[in-house]
Structure formats: structure tokens, C-alpha cells
Amino acid sequence: MRITSLAATLSALFLTMCGDSLPSDDPPAPITILGAKLIDGSGGPPIDDAVIVIRGTRIQAAGPRSHTPVPKGGEIIDGRGKVIIPGLIDLHCHYFGDRPQVERALRTQLYFGVTSARSIGVDPSETLAVFADGRAGKIPAPRVYTAGLGFTHPEGHPVDLTVNRPATEEEAREMVRALAARRVDFVKMWVESKNQTVPKISAEIRTAIVQEAAKHDIPSVAHIADEEDVYQLAGLGVTDFLHTVRDREPVDESFVQMCKSKGLTFTPTLSIAQAAWYFAENPEALDDPELRQAFSPEVLEGLAPAAAREQMLASPQLARMKKEYSIAERFVKQMQQAGVRIGAGSDSGAGNVATGWGTHREMESLVAAGLSPMEALVAATSTAAEIAERGESRFGQLAAGKRADLLLLDADPLLDIKNTRKIERVMQAGKWVERDGLLR
């Protein structure tokens, strides 16, 4: 009895330190899921016949039934025949349009089990206000980490978006200070020439951005394509890279060792790299009613007609794009096998990548590139959380003290990664999400 009391006291203290107090006179009733297979996001072996106990916004306990006490009272969920995984995290998202459009995208992500996301560099103040409402629980939404507006060359990629385009180092520093005042979570740079068709942001201005961001304890994230840019930015202390190296294939051992020694991470966004032809070659995918609702009507109208798909497949750029995609796949496999961390990010909201659905498609693409289903799940859960939170995270893994973000699945994703789509229930911060009505 004394041991049980001490454990309860330590658990409550730990949860309080994590930001979720449990008043001793009125602790929240537990939610207990019994008998499911638990894939905790760590990459460790799954646990059959597991018990997971949630109190408030946090996980109190998670483990095998034989070693995990079941509390009395509260909600009991029969998990037999089900699989539990952490809520999904998408490290590369874009949200365009007015407030209703942004809210629709956020609801759609939550429907698909994306409980946390990063918005990569195209967020004006109006969009930041929507994210703030999501964090405050005023609207259904993932917890979104944002860069506000990212940085590029004055004539650089993306040429058609409103972003920061400093012409001098001091102008870049002023723009970073303005972002710091808005309390952004990271700073984003596009370092991309689009096959030498647009100028890249200069090394000097990149340096000014990274140094000024560091003064405000804000990490820098870089969109890259060329090996030399990874070397230059890594030398400044940047560790978080979007997309893959595509100008050298394969990268040599010295590059791999540099990545490992500096703790670099890559979020390859394979989904956007194949978006130009995926639906043309797989038109049956558009028969999925959930996917059709995830797409905006405008995008769906452009993809559905047979003539549009034929035009995609007839593009003179298709062979080049497929070659680049193969290079990206091999880069991902090479990095994963070398022990360089890979995170999951779909580039959803851009091109033909449907919000929410694209996160699941990204995991499928990672498996096709050579990751195991378990490795793809880790990329979309614990690794993604560590990247988003710059180290040990508050979520992304189903363990005591972590935030209770989870999916209850009807099938095992270790047998087929596509089974992550077979969602019965979504929990975010200890509350069951009302999925009905989110896809509208």
C-alpha cells in the first residue's frame, strides 16, 4: 500500500512538472485502454495485450497488462484486436487562404490523426492568429509550430509567394528580430536554385539570418537541394534540413560522417516530389471518399479529368522529375542505414498533396524508399517530435508523462503501413476527438 501511494505521488508530481497539475482533492478520472497492441513510437518491440492509462492531458502509464495496474473507475476502452500508435506529426505543411480555408485544413489534419504539425514559412499574421486559437483549444486543430514568413533571395524560390526577401545582411537581421517579436518557433530559409533557374539566397545573408536567430534562441531550418549548401549551413550550426541532396548521388562517406557528427536531420518530403504524376498513374486513389474531401475542390477538379492526367504523363519534364525522385529515395535509404535521422513531412497544402492524407502517404513513400514500417512510424512520431521540439519532447511517444496524443487503429501498420489510415479513434491531449464533421 505504501508503494502504491508513493508511486501515485511521484506520478502526480511528474505530471505537474510537465505542465498538467492533478489537484489531490479532485484528480481527473482516468481513461484506460485495455488489451490493444501498443506501438509506443520509440522503435522498440510492440507490446501485445497492453494497458495505457491517461489522466488529464498526460499518459500516466503504458505497458504490458501483467506489469501495469488498471485503475478503478473512469472510462474503460476495450482495445482487443486494436493497435495504438502515437498521434502523427507532420514536419512540413503549408496553409494557404483565408481563415475558413486554414481552419478547414487544420480540421482535416486532425481527422487523419495528425495531432502536431510544422508550418513551413508562408504564414502571415492572420494565419498565426488561427494557429494561436488552435493552441488555445478554441478550434479543432493540431498543435502547429510556425516559422511565420520564411527567407529567400529577392528573386528566389518560391517566386510566387509573399515571404521575406532581404537584399542586405542588416535587412535580414531586422526581419529576424521582427519574427522573434512574434514568438515564432523557428526560422525557415529556401536555399534552392530550381535547376539554376532562380538565384539562391547568398551565403552571407544566410549567415546573418542564422546568427541573428541564434541570438533569440530560435532554430533555423533550411530547404536545400545541393550538398555544398548543407555543408555551409551545418557549419553555422543548422541541423534541420528539408528535402534531400539531389546534385550528388550517392553522397560520399565524408558527407555521411559530417551529418552524423553534427546531428543533422532530413525531412525528405517524398510526397511532393512525386505529386506531379502520382494521381495520373494511380487514378483509382481518387475514388477514396476521404481523400476527395481532404482535397480542396479546385485541386480535385484539376486532377479528376482523364485529359488532365494524360497531360501530366505527357509532360516533357516527367522523365527528369522521376530521375530526381529516384535520387531522393536512394538518399533517404542511405541516410537511414547510416543512422542519420529521418523525419516525416509531406509538404501538404502545396501542389497535389492533400492535407492530412498526405502524412499517411509520406509514411508509405518512406517504406517504399527502404524504411521498415516501424522506422516510418518512428519518423512520424518520436523523431518528428524531437525535431519539432529540439531535443527531448513532450509528445510523440506513448510513455508515462508524455502528452496523450494517440490513434486507435483497426489494423496493424507493422504488417502494412497503409493501415495507419484505418483509424477508429483519435485522442489529442487526453481528449477524444469528435471526428464526425471534421471533413467539411
Secondary structure, 3 states (H helix, E strand, C coil): CHHHHHHHHHHHHHHHHCCCCCCCCCCCCCEEEEEEEECCCCCCCCEEEEEEEEECCEEEEEEEHHHCCCCCCCEEEECCCCEEEECEEEEEECCCCCHHHHHHHHHHHHHCCEEEEEECCECCHHHHHHHHHHHCCCCCCCEEEECCECECCCCCCCCCCCCECCCCHHHHHHHHHHHHHCCCCCEEEECCCCCCCCCCCCHHHHHHHHHHHHHCCCCEEEECCCHHHHHHHHHCCCCEEECCCCCCCCCCHHHHHHHHHHCCEEECCHHHHCCCCHHHHCHHHHHCHHHHHHCCHHHHHHHCCHHHHHHHHCCCCHHHHHHHHHHHHHHHHHHHHHCCEECCCCCECCCCCCCCHHHHHHHHHHHHCCCCHHHHHHHCCHHHHHHHHCCCCCCCCCCCCCECCEEEECCCCCCCHHHHHCEEEEEECCEECCCCCCCC
